[in-house]
Amino acid sequence: MTEITLEKLLAGTVKTTDPTLTISMPDKKLNPGEHVLSLAVVDSGGNTSEKQLIKIVVVDRNPVAIIDMRNLDGAINQKKTTTFGQGFILDGKRSTDPDGQEIKQYIWTLEPQT
């Protein structure tokens, strides 16, 4: 098995004697969307096949926001209630991204009452 980084593939054609190519992405990532890769093979007589194409779709799923309510002493408030005039803590630390990306921003909004 031949292993290369995405940067090497982006730099141009990669030739191997191995039928399996592993592409790692330690730094540069393949952007979400459709990407077409091709393979051509050369036999021992020097004859080259037609290219075979494969379409790969990279998906980037949305993160999942999770809110916990805490009392001012930091204890979890399971009932999600507070007394009039009493402060509270909203905690989004358990929010996650299913693709393993880092959560970079938390957007807090007081929604209109219904």
LUMBADO-795401 format. One record per residue: y negated, z negated, x of N, C-alpha, C in turn. Coordinates in Angstrom, 1 decimal. Atoms other than C-alpha are relative to their C-alpha. Example, Ala and Ser with C-alpha at 12.3 -4.5 7.8 and 13.67 -1.06 7.14 Angstrom:
LUMBADO-795401
+--------+--------+--------+--------+--------+--------+--------+--------+--------+
:     nY :     nZ :     nX :    caY :    caZ :    caX :     cY :     cZ :     cX :
+--------+--------+--------+--------+--------+--------+--------+--------+--------+
:    1.2 :    0.0 :    0.9 :    4.5 :   -7.8 :   12.3 :   -1.2 :    0.0 :    0.9 :
:    1.1 :    0.0 :   -0.9 :    1.1 :   -7.1 :   13.7 :   -1.1 :   -0.8 :   -0.8 :
+--------+--------+--------+--------+--------+--------+--------+--------+--------+
end
This chain:
LUMBADO-795401
+--------+--------+--------+--------+--------+--------+--------+--------+--------+
:     nY :     nZ :     nX :    caY :    caZ :    caX :     cY :     cZ :     cX :
+--------+--------+--------+--------+--------+--------+--------+--------+--------+
:    1.2 :    0.0 :    0.8 :    0.0 :    0.0 :    0.0 :   -1.2 :    0.0 :    0.9 :
:    1.2 :   -0.1 :   -0.7 :   -3.4 :    1.0 :    1.3 :   -1.1 :   -0.8 :   -0.7 :
:    1.1 :    0.8 :    0.7 :   -6.3 :   -1.4 :    0.6 :   -1.3 :    0.4 :    0.6 :
:    1.3 :   -0.3 :   -0.4 :   -9.9 :   -0.4 :    0.7 :   -1.0 :   -0.7 :   -0.9 :
:    1.0 :    0.6 :    0.8 :  -13.2 :   -1.8 :   -0.6 :   -0.7 :    1.2 :   -0.8 :
:    0.7 :   -1.0 :    0.8 :  -15.2 :    0.0 :   -3.3 :   -1.0 :    0.8 :    0.8 :
:    1.0 :   -0.6 :   -0.9 :  -17.9 :    0.7 :   -0.7 :    0.6 :    1.2 :    0.7 :
:   -0.6 :   -1.1 :   -0.8 :  -15.5 :    2.9 :    1.3 :    0.3 :    1.2 :   -0.9 :
:   -0.3 :   -1.1 :    0.9 :  -14.5 :    4.9 :   -1.8 :   -1.3 :    0.7 :   -0.4 :
:    1.3 :   -0.5 :    0.3 :  -18.2 :    5.3 :   -2.7 :   -0.6 :    0.9 :    1.1 :
:    0.5 :   -0.7 :   -1.2 :  -18.9 :    6.6 :    0.8 :    0.6 :    1.4 :    0.1 :
:   -0.6 :   -1.3 :    0.0 :  -16.6 :    9.6 :    0.2 :    1.5 :    0.0 :   -0.2 :
:   -1.5 :   -0.2 :    0.2 :  -13.0 :   10.9 :    0.0 :    0.7 :   -0.9 :    0.9 :
:   -0.9 :    0.8 :   -0.8 :  -10.3 :    8.6 :    1.2 :    1.3 :    0.7 :    0.1 :
:   -1.3 :   -0.6 :   -0.2 :   -7.2 :   10.1 :    2.7 :    1.0 :   -1.0 :    0.5 :
:   -1.0 :    0.9 :   -0.4 :   -4.0 :    8.1 :    3.0 :    1.4 :    0.7 :    0.1 :
:   -1.4 :   -0.4 :    0.1 :   -0.3 :    8.6 :    3.7 :    0.8 :   -0.8 :   -0.9 :
:   -0.6 :    1.0 :    0.9 :    0.5 :    5.9 :    1.2 :   -0.3 :    0.4 :   -1.4 :
:    0.2 :   -0.4 :    1.4 :    1.0 :    6.7 :   -2.5 :   -0.8 :   -1.0 :   -0.9 :
:    0.6 :    1.1 :    0.8 :   -0.6 :    3.4 :   -3.6 :   -1.4 :   -0.4 :    0.7 :
:    1.3 :    0.4 :   -0.5 :   -4.3 :    2.6 :   -3.2 :   -0.6 :   -1.2 :   -0.8 :
:    0.5 :    1.1 :    0.6 :   -5.7 :   -0.8 :   -3.9 :   -1.5 :   -0.1 :    0.3 :
:    1.4 :    0.0 :   -0.2 :   -9.5 :   -1.0 :   -4.4 :   -0.5 :   -1.4 :   -0.3 :
:    0.5 :    1.3 :    0.2 :  -11.1 :   -4.4 :   -3.9 :   -1.5 :    0.1 :   -0.1 :
:    1.5 :    0.0 :    0.2 :  -14.7 :   -5.3 :   -4.9 :   -0.6 :   -1.4 :    0.4 :
:    0.6 :    1.3 :   -0.4 :  -15.8 :   -8.3 :   -2.8 :   -1.5 :   -0.1 :   -0.1 :
:    1.5 :   -0.1 :    0.1 :  -19.4 :   -7.2 :   -2.8 :   -0.5 :    0.9 :   -1.1 :
:    0.4 :   -1.0 :    0.9 :  -20.2 :   -4.0 :   -4.6 :    1.0 :    0.0 :   -1.2 :
:   -0.9 :   -0.1 :    1.2 :  -18.8 :   -3.8 :   -8.2 :   -0.2 :    1.3 :   -0.7 :
:    0.1 :   -1.2 :    0.8 :  -18.0 :   -0.8 :  -10.3 :   -0.7 :   -0.3 :   -1.3 :
:    0.8 :    0.3 :    1.2 :  -20.6 :   -0.7 :  -13.0 :    0.8 :    0.2 :   -1.3 :
:   -0.6 :   -0.2 :    1.3 :  -19.6 :   -1.0 :  -16.7 :   -0.2 :    1.5 :   -0.4 :
:    0.1 :   -1.4 :    0.5 :  -18.9 :    2.4 :  -18.3 :    1.3 :    0.8 :    0.5 :
:   -1.1 :   -0.8 :   -0.4 :  -16.6 :    5.3 :  -17.7 :   -0.1 :    0.6 :    1.4 :
:    0.0 :   -0.6 :   -1.4 :  -15.6 :    6.5 :  -14.2 :    1.2 :    0.9 :    0.1 :
:   -1.1 :   -0.9 :   -0.2 :  -13.4 :    9.4 :  -13.3 :    0.3 :    0.1 :    1.5 :
:   -0.5 :   -0.1 :   -1.3 :  -11.3 :    9.3 :  -10.2 :    1.0 :    1.1 :    0.0 :
:   -0.9 :   -1.1 :   -0.1 :   -9.1 :   12.1 :   -8.9 :    1.0 :   -0.2 :    1.2 :
:   -1.0 :    0.0 :   -1.0 :   -6.0 :   12.5 :   -6.8 :    0.5 :    1.4 :    0.2 :
:   -0.7 :   -1.2 :   -0.3 :   -4.7 :   15.6 :   -5.0 :    1.0 :   -0.4 :    1.1 :
:   -1.0 :    0.3 :   -1.0 :   -1.6 :   15.6 :   -2.8 :    0.3 :    1.2 :    0.9 :
:   -0.3 :   -1.1 :   -1.0 :   -0.7 :   17.6 :    0.3 :    1.5 :   -0.1 :    0.4 :
:   -1.4 :    0.1 :   -0.5 :    3.0 :   18.5 :    1.1 :    0.1 :    0.3 :    1.5 :
:   -0.2 :   -0.2 :   -1.4 :    4.5 :   18.9 :    4.5 :   -0.2 :    1.4 :    0.5 :
:    0.3 :   -1.4 :   -0.4 :    3.9 :   22.6 :    4.4 :   -1.5 :    0.3 :    0.0 :
:    1.5 :   -0.2 :    0.0 :    0.1 :   22.0 :    4.1 :   -0.5 :    0.5 :   -1.4 :
:    0.4 :   -0.4 :    1.3 :    0.0 :   23.0 :    0.4 :   -0.7 :   -1.1 :   -0.8 :
:    0.7 :    1.0 :    0.7 :   -2.5 :   21.1 :   -1.7 :    0.1 :    0.2 :   -1.5 :
:   -0.1 :   -0.1 :    1.4 :   -2.0 :   20.3 :   -5.4 :   -1.4 :    0.2 :   -0.7 :
:    1.3 :    0.0 :    0.7 :   -4.6 :   20.7 :   -8.1 :   -0.3 :   -1.5 :   -0.2 :
:    0.4 :    1.4 :    0.3 :   -6.5 :   17.5 :   -8.8 :    0.5 :   -0.5 :   -1.3 :
:   -0.4 :    0.7 :    1.2 :   -5.2 :   15.1 :  -11.3 :   -1.1 :   -1.1 :   -0.2 :
:    1.1 :    0.9 :    0.3 :   -8.0 :   13.1 :  -13.0 :    0.5 :   -1.2 :   -0.9 :
:   -0.2 :    1.2 :    0.9 :   -8.0 :    9.6 :  -14.5 :   -1.3 :   -0.6 :   -0.3 :
:    1.2 :    0.6 :    0.4 :  -10.7 :    8.1 :  -16.5 :    0.2 :   -1.5 :   -0.1 :
:   -0.1 :    1.5 :    0.1 :  -11.2 :    4.3 :  -16.0 :   -1.2 :   -0.5 :   -0.7 :
:    1.1 :    0.6 :    0.7 :  -13.3 :    2.3 :  -18.3 :   -0.2 :   -1.4 :    0.4 :
:    0.3 :    1.4 :   -0.5 :  -15.0 :   -0.8 :  -16.9 :   -0.7 :   -0.7 :   -1.2 :
:    0.7 :    0.7 :    1.1 :  -15.9 :   -3.3 :  -19.7 :   -0.6 :   -1.2 :    0.6 :
:    0.7 :    1.2 :   -0.4 :  -18.3 :   -6.1 :  -19.3 :   -0.2 :   -0.8 :   -1.3 :
:    0.1 :    0.7 :    1.3 :  -17.7 :   -8.6 :  -22.1 :   -1.2 :   -1.0 :    0.0 :
:    1.2 :    1.0 :    0.1 :  -20.5 :  -10.9 :  -23.4 :    0.5 :   -1.4 :    0.3 :
:   -0.4 :    1.4 :   -0.2 :  -20.6 :  -14.5 :  -22.3 :    0.1 :   -0.7 :   -1.3 :
:   -0.2 :    0.8 :    1.1 :  -19.8 :  -17.2 :  -24.7 :   -0.8 :   -1.3 :    0.1 :
:    0.8 :    1.2 :   -0.1 :  -22.4 :  -19.9 :  -25.4 :    0.7 :   -1.2 :   -0.7 :
:   -0.6 :    1.2 :    0.6 :  -21.1 :  -23.4 :  -26.1 :   -1.1 :   -1.1 :    0.2 :
:    1.0 :    1.0 :    0.0 :  -23.5 :  -26.2 :  -27.0 :    0.7 :   -1.4 :   -0.4 :
:   -0.4 :    1.3 :    0.3 :  -22.7 :  -29.9 :  -26.8 :   -1.3 :   -0.8 :   -0.2 :
:    1.2 :    0.9 :    0.3 :  -25.1 :  -32.6 :  -28.2 :    0.4 :   -1.3 :    0.6 :
:   -0.2 :    1.3 :   -0.6 :  -25.5 :  -35.8 :  -26.2 :   -1.1 :   -0.9 :   -0.4 :
:    1.1 :    1.0 :    0.2 :  -27.4 :  -39.0 :  -26.9 :   -0.7 :   -0.1 :    1.3 :
:    0.8 :    0.1 :   -1.2 :  -30.1 :  -39.9 :  -24.4 :    0.7 :   -0.7 :    1.1 :
:   -0.8 :    0.7 :   -1.1 :  -27.6 :  -42.1 :  -22.5 :    1.0 :    0.9 :    0.6 :
:   -1.0 :   -1.0 :   -0.5 :  -25.5 :  -39.0 :  -21.9 :    1.3 :    0.1 :   -0.7 :
:   -1.3 :    0.0 :    0.7 :  -22.7 :  -39.8 :  -24.2 :    0.1 :    1.1 :   -1.0 :
:   -0.2 :   -1.1 :    1.0 :  -21.3 :  -36.9 :  -26.3 :   -0.2 :   -0.6 :   -1.4 :
:    0.3 :    0.4 :    1.4 :  -22.6 :  -37.1 :  -29.9 :    0.9 :    1.0 :   -0.9 :
:   -0.9 :   -0.8 :    0.8 :  -19.6 :  -35.8 :  -31.9 :   -0.5 :    0.3 :   -1.4 :
:    0.5 :   -0.2 :    1.3 :  -21.4 :  -36.2 :  -35.2 :   -1.1 :    1.0 :   -0.1 :
:    1.2 :   -0.9 :   -0.1 :  -24.3 :  -34.0 :  -34.0 :   -1.1 :   -0.5 :   -1.0 :
:    1.1 :    0.5 :    0.8 :  -26.8 :  -36.3 :  -35.8 :   -0.8 :   -0.9 :    0.9 :
:    0.8 :    0.9 :   -0.7 :  -29.7 :  -38.3 :  -34.6 :   -1.0 :   -0.6 :   -1.0 :
:    0.9 :    0.6 :    1.0 :  -32.2 :  -40.7 :  -36.3 :   -1.4 :    0.6 :    0.2 :
:    1.3 :   -0.6 :    0.0 :  -35.7 :  -39.6 :  -37.1 :   -0.8 :   -0.5 :    1.2 :
:    0.8 :    0.4 :   -1.1 :  -37.9 :  -39.6 :  -34.0 :    0.8 :   -0.2 :    1.3 :
:   -0.8 :    0.3 :   -1.2 :  -35.0 :  -40.1 :  -31.6 :    0.3 :    1.3 :    0.8 :
:   -0.3 :   -1.2 :   -0.9 :  -34.6 :  -37.6 :  -28.7 :    1.5 :    0.1 :    0.2 :
:   -1.4 :   -0.3 :   -0.2 :  -31.3 :  -36.0 :  -27.8 :    0.1 :    1.0 :    1.2 :
:   -0.2 :   -1.0 :   -1.0 :  -29.8 :  -33.8 :  -25.1 :    0.9 :    1.1 :   -0.5 :
:   -0.9 :   -1.1 :    0.3 :  -28.4 :  -30.3 :  -25.6 :    0.5 :    0.5 :    1.3 :
:   -0.7 :   -0.3 :   -1.2 :  -25.9 :  -29.3 :  -23.0 :    0.8 :    1.3 :   -0.1 :
:   -0.6 :   -1.3 :    0.1 :  -24.8 :  -25.7 :  -22.4 :    1.0 :    0.2 :    1.2 :
:   -0.9 :   -0.1 :   -1.2 :  -22.6 :  -26.4 :  -19.3 :    1.3 :    0.6 :   -0.2 :
:   -1.3 :   -0.5 :    0.3 :  -19.4 :  -25.4 :  -21.0 :    0.0 :    1.5 :   -0.4 :
:    0.1 :   -1.4 :    0.3 :  -20.7 :  -21.9 :  -21.7 :    0.7 :    0.8 :    1.1 :
:   -0.8 :   -0.7 :   -1.0 :  -18.5 :  -19.3 :  -19.9 :   -0.2 :    1.5 :   -0.2 :
:   -0.1 :   -1.5 :    0.0 :  -18.2 :  -15.6 :  -19.1 :    1.4 :    0.4 :    0.2 :
:   -1.4 :   -0.4 :   -0.1 :  -14.8 :  -14.1 :  -19.8 :    0.4 :    0.9 :    1.2 :
:   -0.2 :   -0.8 :   -1.2 :  -15.2 :  -11.8 :  -16.8 :   -0.3 :   -0.7 :    1.3 :
:    0.2 :    0.8 :   -1.2 :  -16.0 :  -14.6 :  -14.4 :   -1.4 :    0.1 :    0.6 :
:    1.3 :    0.0 :   -0.6 :  -19.6 :  -13.8 :  -13.9 :   -0.7 :   -1.3 :   -0.2 :
:    0.8 :    1.3 :    0.0 :  -22.1 :  -16.6 :  -13.3 :   -1.0 :    0.0 :   -1.1 :
:    1.0 :    0.1 :    1.0 :  -24.2 :  -17.8 :  -16.2 :   -1.3 :   -0.2 :    0.7 :
:    1.3 :    0.0 :   -0.7 :  -27.8 :  -17.1 :  -15.0 :   -1.1 :   -0.6 :   -0.8 :
:    1.1 :    0.4 :    0.8 :  -29.9 :  -18.1 :  -17.9 :    0.5 :   -0.6 :   -1.3 :
:   -0.3 :    0.7 :    1.3 :  -29.8 :  -20.4 :  -21.0 :   -1.3 :    0.2 :   -0.8 :
:    1.1 :   -0.3 :    0.8 :  -32.1 :  -19.3 :  -23.8 :    0.1 :   -0.9 :   -1.3 :
:    0.0 :    1.0 :    1.0 :  -32.9 :  -22.2 :  -26.2 :   -1.0 :    0.4 :   -1.1 :
:    0.9 :   -0.3 :    1.1 :  -34.5 :  -21.5 :  -29.6 :    0.3 :   -1.0 :   -1.2 :
:   -0.1 :    0.7 :    1.2 :  -35.2 :  -23.7 :  -32.6 :   -0.1 :    1.0 :   -1.2 :
:    0.0 :   -1.0 :    1.1 :  -34.1 :  -21.5 :  -35.5 :   -0.7 :   -0.5 :   -1.2 :
:    0.6 :    0.4 :    1.2 :  -35.9 :  -21.5 :  -38.8 :    0.9 :   -0.7 :   -0.9 :
:   -0.9 :    0.7 :    1.0 :  -34.6 :  -23.9 :  -41.4 :    0.3 :    0.9 :   -1.2 :
:   -0.4 :   -0.8 :    1.2 :  -32.7 :  -22.3 :  -44.3 :    0.1 :   -0.9 :   -1.2 :
+--------+--------+--------+--------+--------+--------+--------+--------+--------+
end
